[in-house]
């Protein structure tokens, strides 16, 4: 459980901008951070507001949202309760507390919260879904069906209703009803990959392997990056004696996640089966390194070491297994053979007779009725008897392929519902995001590209900042230490400016710090000061445009919130983004939004125009301006910008991807698909799922 309170508060308190805390502004910055999924940072801002005005309800609620996303459910529940003590009419707080309680297995408490929220919003889809899931989790299927009936009446065309109810029927063992619901979910939304994945599990359990394979193929076609689909397809292919296909699926998973233990273990077994012993040992090495108590991996590695002539290594692994399972007969026989190869005949004989004695004892006990039949088999085993669950530690099943635990499968079916994210689970086609100059970026297992620009490289070589600037469109949220470092850096730059008021680099550095701590207003001031001091400072114009767009995105979400009645609002608890259904009285608010958006877009375009004028080869300015054009639905102009970026960098994967989407939006399917194909070739894997969807009948 991640910490929710950090020592960074001391750094925050030391900042002069918080000497006389403006709670409205700090709350806004905290919501900025929450909106952009920087949860650790957002908590620090909400702490400040709570410290200054502990009677306000909202900061407790927003802090709870951040804690939910950090899996601090107990802390989130406490914050929601504090919020509701101050404002018992804040419906989202009941919803959030329900999620926190549900995540702690307090299903009755969660249902109470959803009931309270539903008093204010009787047809709220998300609370109804979560309430139904809570009933399922407490094994009250009748109660769940009542809630599902309400859901179907209120939202008859919502596919997730049927998908979730289908999972419930499958858990009850009613495969007929489950299949009907999965079919209906797919009929309503044929582009939602998990629906096919769930139906594939049902087909697999019914030993209908062809249909299971077909569904998993479709799930992978729609979502090429979901490891679970490949692992499940590997199992199905293995059952169909397609060892090469199963191996390819495990290879794919491991190429993304080299530490995926299910894929590693299963691939090790398959390699063992086809005689690829040395590489099978490598797979089991990884499993044992990650799970030192995985005795099945030790036993398989011992057998492999024996096969490869490493008898001492085999004995060493057999020792580990037999210390844990002192009555494991095959282990003694196998160790006996290994010792005999090492010419330890006395040791080999001891093991052989030990196994014989245990076997004789078990035989007598069975004959006397003390034991049932063999401990390694059970009556009425399912069709997939050559698999075992990951948590199954029965050493007799050492050579069975691993499947996900039923409990983990059950949790995964409902996790998106419990976390309040169902509305974001539908297939979305998003542009590759804006590039920005920053210090951090998220790691990508597939697209390991270092984005280069000579101007940025020259600036880094001057060692103006203690960290290197990097270009990325995958920003990473800050860690606790990074937050503290950037607040300290802000203070350091402020002291430096007092002595050197025209130091453009200092303002630029502090602007980046403010940007990283989500204080967009102060970041804009600093970037503006930079270009006042040095009108040719290209990177300041570039980052100012990015920050302006972020601020615009956040401001638009707030205008939507303020224009709508709270009774029709819903919260996405993954990002803290508020979404509302507009009423007929929102016309004026819409005009305000449109005017504000148009003005800000013009300011952003001017900054990118200036960047391009000063540095015509800076491809990221064309790319970002193209994204802005797409947001304005001016796809023709966007395509021209992506053209310019690709002309200067023929391997610019993101530009191909976004140009492909822009062309598809114009109805230019052939060239759009060609661009997506190039983007996929260059590392953007999601391009392939879009291509397949566009070319399917």
N, C-alpha and C positions, 0 to 999 in steps of 0.2 A: 504494500500500500504506500503510494507516494505521499510525501509530506505535503500538508496543505499550508503550513505556516512556516515562514522562513526568516532567517536573520536579516534578509535584505531590507526589512522594514527600517532598520537603523540607517541604511543608506538613503532610503526614501525620505526619511525624516530630516536628513542633513541637507537635502536639496533646497536651495533658496526658493525655488518656484512653489514649494509646498510649505514655506514658512508660515504663510497665512493661507491655509488650504481652501481652495475653491472646490467644494464638494461636487458641484454640478459638473465642473470640468474634469475632475479626477474620475468621477463615475463614467463620464463619456469616454475617457481614454481607456478605462477598464473594459467598457463594452466594445471599444475598438479591438482590444486585444482578444476578447472573447469571440468576437465576430470572425477574426482571422485565426482562430484556433490556437492562440498563444495562452494556454490556460494558466500556467504557472505565473506568468507575468500579470495576467488579469487579476488573480487573487491578491496580489500585492496592492493593486490600486483599490480594490474593494475593501481591503483591510484598512486603508487610510480613511476612506469615507466612513466606515463603521466606527473607527476610532474618534473621528471628528463629530459625527452625528449618529450615535448608536440607536436613535429612535426611528431612523428611516428603514422601511421594509425592503426596498429594491436591492440595496447592495448585498443583503443576506441572500436574496433569491439568486442574483447573478453569481455570487460566490458559490452557491450550491450547484449551479449549472456547470461551473468550471470544475468543481470537485467530482461531479458525476463523470465528467470526461477524463478525469484522472483516476477513476475507479475508487475514489474515497467516498463510499456510499454512506458510511456512518456520519462523516462530517457533513455530507450533503443533506442528510436527513435532519441533523441538528440545525443547520442553517435555514432549511425550509420551515421548520417549526418556529424559529426565531422570527422569520419573515411573517408567518401567519399570525403570530402573537401581535404583531404591529399592524398588519392589514389582513384580516380574515377573508377579504373579497378578492385577493390576488389569485385568480384561478390557476395560472401557470405554476404556482407554488405547490398546489395540491398535486398537480400532474408530476412535477419534479420529485416531490416527496414520495409519491407512489412508485416512481421508477427506482428511487434510492432504496425504499423498503423491499420492493420486489427483488432487487439485486442482492439483498441480504436474506432472501428466502422468507421474508415476513409477508406472506401472501395476504393474510387477513388484513393487515394494516394497509397494504397497497390497495386492496379492493375498497377499503373504507375511504381512502383518499380519492380514488377514481369516482366513487359514488358521490362524494362531496363536490368534486369538480363537475360531474355530470348534472348536478342540480342547477348549475349556472349555464352549462352548455350541453343539453341533453343528447345531441347528435354528434358530439365531438368524436370524430373517427379514431383518432389516436388513443384517446382514453378508453374507448370501447374495446379496441384491439388489445391494449395492455391489460384491461380488466379480464377479458376472455382468456388471455395467456396465463394470468395469475390463477384463474380457476383450474386451468389445465395443469399448472405446476403443483397445485395442491390436490391433484387427482380427483377434482370435482367436475367430472365431464358433463354431468347434467346442468350444473350451473353455467359452465362454459357454453353449452348449446343455447341456453336462454339468451346469453349476451350476443352470441353469433346471430341469432334470429333478429335481435334489435339492429345489429350491424347491417344485415342483409336488407332490412326494410329501409334503413336510412341511406345506405350506400350500395345499391344493388349491383353496380358495375365496377366495384373496386376489387381487383383481382386478388389482392393480398388477403381479403376476407376468406376467400376459398382456399388459398394456399395454406393459411394458418389453420383453418378448420380441417383441411385435409391432413395436416400433420397431427392434429388431435385424434382424428379417426384412426390414423395409422398407429398411434400410441395405444389406442383402445384395442387394436387388433381388428378393426372393421375395415378390411382392405377394399371392399366394394365401395363404401362411401368415400374412402380416402381417394380412390382412383377417380371417382366422379368429380370430386372437388378439384383435384389436380388438373383434370381435363378442362374444367370450367375456368380455372385460373389461367391456363395457357390459351384458351379461347379468347379471354378478355385481354390478355397481354402476352402475345406470342414472342415478345422480345425480352422477357425477363428470365435470365439464365437459371436462377435458383429453382424456379418452378420445374424445369426439366431435370435438374439435379435431384430434387426431392422425389419426383416421379420415378427416376431411375432407381433410387433406393428401394422403392416399393416393388418395381419389376424384379430387381435383384433378389429381394427376399422371397419372391414367388418363383424364383428360378427361371424367370423369363429373361434369359440373358440377351437375346437379340434386341428386344425392346429397351432393355436397360442400356445397352451399348448405343442404340440410336439416340436415346435421350441425352446421354452423356456427351455424345458427339455434338448435339445441338447446343447443349449448355456451354461447351468449350468454344463452339463457333461464335456464341454471343458474348462470352467473357473468357478471353484467352489467357487471363492471368490468375485464375482461381485454382490454387494447387489441389484443393480437395477434389475437384472434378477429375483431374488427371490421376490422382491416387485411386479413386473409385473406379475409373475406367481401366486402370491397370489391373485391379482385382477381377473385373468382369472379363477382360481379355485373357487373364490367366485361367479363369474357369473355362474359357472357350479354347484353351490350349494354344492361344496366340502369344507365345512367350516373347517373341520379338516385339510385338506391339506393347505388351505390358512393360518390357524393359524400356522402350522408348518413352512411355509415360513417366516412369520413375526418373529417367535421365532428364526429362524436361523439368520436373519439380526440383531436382537437385541442382540443375543449372541456375535456378533462381535462388534456391535456399539450400546451400551445401550442408546445413545442419538439420534438415528435415529428417527426423529419425524414422518415421514410418516408411518413407521412400527409401532411405538408406538400408533399413533392415530388409525390406522386401526385395530390393535390388540385389542385396547380398545373397539372399536365398536363391533368386533366379540365376545369378552368376554361378553359384554353387551347383545348381541343377544342370547348367550347360557346360560345366567344367572350367569356367573362367575363375580358377581358384584364387590366384593372387589378387585380382581386383575385387573378388568377393571379400577377402581378408581386409582390404582397404576400407570397404563399406562398414564392416563390423568394427574395425578400429575406431571409426568416427562415432558409431553408436556407443561403444564402451567409454570413449573419452567423454561424451556428453552425459551418459547414464552409467556410472561405474557399478551400479547394482543390477544391470541388465544381464542376468545369468544365462538367458537364452542366447544372447549374442556371444557370451563367453563360450558356451557349448558349441555353437556353430563354428566359431573361430577355431576352437580346439580341433574339431573334425577336419577343418580346412588345413590347419597346420600339420595335422597328421598326413593328409593327402599330399602336401607339398614337401614332406620329409623333415619338417621342423618338429621333431618328436619332443624335444625339451620344452618348446613353447606350448605344444599340445598338452603335455603333462601339467604345465603351470596353469593353463586355463581349466583343465579338468579338476585340478585341486580347488580352484575358486568355486566351481559349481558344486562339487561334492561336499565342501565345507558348509554350503548353504542347504543342500539337499542330500543328506547322508544316506537316504534310502533309494537313491536314483540308480536303479540297476544298470541301465545302458551306460551310465557314466563310468561305473567300475569296469565293465567289460571293455569299454573303449580305452580307458586309461591302462588297463592291463595290456592291451595290444601295443600301445605306445611305449610302455616300459619294456616290453619284450623286444621291440625294435632297438631300444637303447641298451639291450643286453642286461637289463635289470630283471633277471628271471625271478628272483625271490619276490621283488615288489609286484611283478606281473602276476605271480601265483597268489599272493595275498589278495590282490584286487579281484582275481577271478573267483576265488573261493568266497570272498565277501559277497560278491554279487550272487553266487549260487546259494549261500545261506539265506540271504534276504528273500530270494525267489522262493526257496523251499518254505520259509516261514509264511510268506503271503499265500502260497498255495494251500497250506494247511488251514490258515485262517478262513480262506474262502470256502473250503470244504466244510468247515465247522459253522459256516454261516455268519462269521464275525464281520467279514467284508462282503461288499457286493461284487459285481464284475469289475473288470479292469478299471483302474483309477484314471486311465487316459481316455476312456470313452464313456459316453452316457447314452442312455436309451433315447430314441427319437431325436437324434441330432439333426440340425437343419441341413438343407442341401449344401450350404457353404461350410461344411464341417472341416474343410482344410484351411480355415482361417481362425484367428483368435482376436479378441479385443486387446487393445494396447495394455490395459491394466490387468489382464489375465496372466498370472505368474505361474501357472501350471507348467512345470518344466517338461512334462511329457509332450507339450505342444510346441517344442522348440523349433520344429521345422514347418510351422504354419505361417502363412502370410498374415500380417498385422492389419486390422481394420480399426477405424475410430471406435472408441468406447460408445456404447449406446447412450450413456448419460451425456457424453460430449456432443453426440449427434442431436440429442433432444435439446440441449442448451442452444446449439447453433441454430436450430430451427426457429427458436423464439427470441434469440439474442437481439436481432434488429428491432423486433417489436418492443422488447423490454427497454431498450435504450432510446426509444422514441424516434427512430430513424426510418420508419417504414416509407415515408413519403419520398425519401432520397434514394431508396433502393431500386426504383425503376431505372431502366437503362437510360443513361444520359449521354449525350454527345456534346462534350465541351471543347472549346478551343484550348490549345496549349496556352498557359498563362503568360502574362507580361514578364519580360526580363527586368532585372534590377541589379544595381551594384550594391553588394552587401558583403558580409564576412562569412556567412554560413549557408549551407544548402543541404537538402535531404539527399541521402544516398539512394541511388537507383541501381538495383542489381543487374539490370539489362543495359541501360543506356549510360555507360560509364564515359561520358564525354566531358572534357575540360574545355569550357568556352573561352576562346582567346580573342583578344583585341590588342593591337599594338599600343594604342593610347593608354589603355589600362595597365598593360605590362610595363610601359615606360614609367608610369606614375608609381607603380609598386616598386620598381627598381630604385626609385629615389628614397624609399623607406621613410616616407612621410608619416605613415601610420604604423602602429605596432603590429597590426595584422594586415595580411594581403587582402586587397579587394578582389572579389570574384564576381563574374557575371553568371547569373542563374535565374531560372524561372521556377525553381522548386525551393522556396524559402523554408528554412527549418525554424521551429519555435525555439525560444531561448531556454537554456537550462538555468538552474538556480545560480550557479557560479557566473554564467554569462550575464545574467540580469544584474548581479552585483557589480560586475566589471564595467558594464556600460553606464550605470548610474555614477560610479566613481569617475569614469572617463568624462561624463558630462560636467562634473564639478571641475575636473582638471582643465578641460577646454575653457570653461568659464573664467577660471583664474588666468589662463594664458591670454584670453581676449582682453582682460582688464589692462594688461601690460602692452598688448599688441592689437589694438582695435581694428586694424586693417589686414589681419592675417586670414586670408581667404581659406587656406587649408584647415585652419582651426574651426572656422564656421562649417566647412564641409564635413569635417570629422564629427563635430557635435551634431550636425544635421543627420548623419547616418546613425549616430547613437539614439537620437530622438525617434528616428524612424523605426529602429529596432525595438524600442520600448513602446511603440505604437502611439507616440505623442505626435500626431501628424501636424497639428497646428504649429508647434514649435519647430518641427523639422522643416516645414515650408518657410518659416521666417528665416531660418539659417541658410537654406539653399538660395533664397532670394537675396540675402545679404552677400552670399558668395558672388553671385553674378553682378551685383552692384559694384563690388570691389574689383572683380575681374570679369568683364563681359564675354570673355572667350573661354570660360571654364565650362567645357562641354559636359562633363560628368554631372555638374550641379544642375544644369537644365534637364538632363536625362532623369536623374532621380527625383527632381521636383515634379516632373510630369507623372512619374509612377506614383508618388505620394498623393498628388492631386487626384489621381484616379481612384486610389484606395479610399481617400476621404470622401470622394463623390459616391462611391459604392456604399459606404457606411451611411452617409447622410441620406441617401435615397431610402435605405431600409428604415431609417428613423422617421422620415416623413410619412412613409407608409404606415408605420406604427401609430403615429400621432393622428393620422387622418381616419383611423378605423377604431370602431368601438372595441373595447377589450374583450367583449363577449364573443367576438368572432375571430379572435386571434389564436394562432397556434405557434408553438415554439419548436424549432428544431434543436434538440438538446445536444446535438453533436457540435454545432457551431455557435449556438446562441443567436442565430439569425431569426428575426421575427418576420412572419408572413401573415398577411391579413387578406380577407376577402373584401374588396371595396364595395361600398354602398352607393346608392344613387346620389348621395350628398357629397361625394368625394370629388366632384368636378373641379372645384376651386383648388383643392390640394393637388390634383393631377396637373393643373396648369402651372402651379408653383413649381412642382417637380420638373416639368418639361422645360420651363424657363431656366431653372437652376442648372439642369443637366446640359442644356444647350450652351449656356455661358461657360460652364466648367470645361466642357468638351473643347470649346474654342481656345481656352487658356492652355489646355493640355496639348492640343495640336500645335499651337504657337511654339511651345517648348520643343516638341519633336522637330518642327520645321527649323528651329534655330540650331539644334544639334546637327541636323543633316547639312545645313548651310556651312557650319563650322567644320564638320568632319563627315564628308559625303560617303565615306567607306564604313561608317559605323552601322553595321547591318541591323543591330538590335533596335535602333530607332525606327527603321522602316518596319520591322516586325511589330513593335509595340503600336506604332501608328496604324498599322493594318488591323490590329486587334480592336483599336478604338473605332475604326471605320465599321468593323463587323458589329460592334455594340450599337452603332448608329444605323445598322442594317444597310450601309452603303457598301455592298459587297464588290461592286465594280472597282471603287477606289481602293478597297482593301486588297483586292487581287493585284492591283498595280504596285502597291507597297510590298506585298510578298514577292512579286516578280523582281523588284529592285534588290531585296534581300538575297534571293536565290541567285541572281546574277552575280552578286559579289561573293557569295559563299554557296557553291553548288552542293555542298553537303549539309545544308541547314535543314535538319530533319523537321523541326517545329514549323518552319515556314512552309514546307511542302504539306504538312498535315493541315495547317490552318487554311492554306490556299485550297486544298482539296475540299474542306468543309464549305468554304465560301463558294466554290464552284458548284458543289452539290446544291447549295441554297439558291443558286441561280438556275438550277435545272440542267447544268452541264455535267451529266453523270459520267461520261467517258473520261474527260480530262480530270474530273474530281477523283474518280477511282484511281487513275494513273498517279495522281499526286499522293494519294493515300498509300498506294503500293510502294512508292519511293520512300515515304515516311517510315513505313514498316521495315523496309530494307535497311534504313539508317538507324533503326532502334526503337521506334515508337510502336510497340506491339499492339496497342489498342486499335491501330489503323486496320489490322486484319479483320477484327470482329465487325468493324463498320463496313468494310468491303464485302464480307460474306453476307451481311444483312442486306446490303444494297443489291447484291446480285442474286439473292434467293428468290425463288418463285413465290 
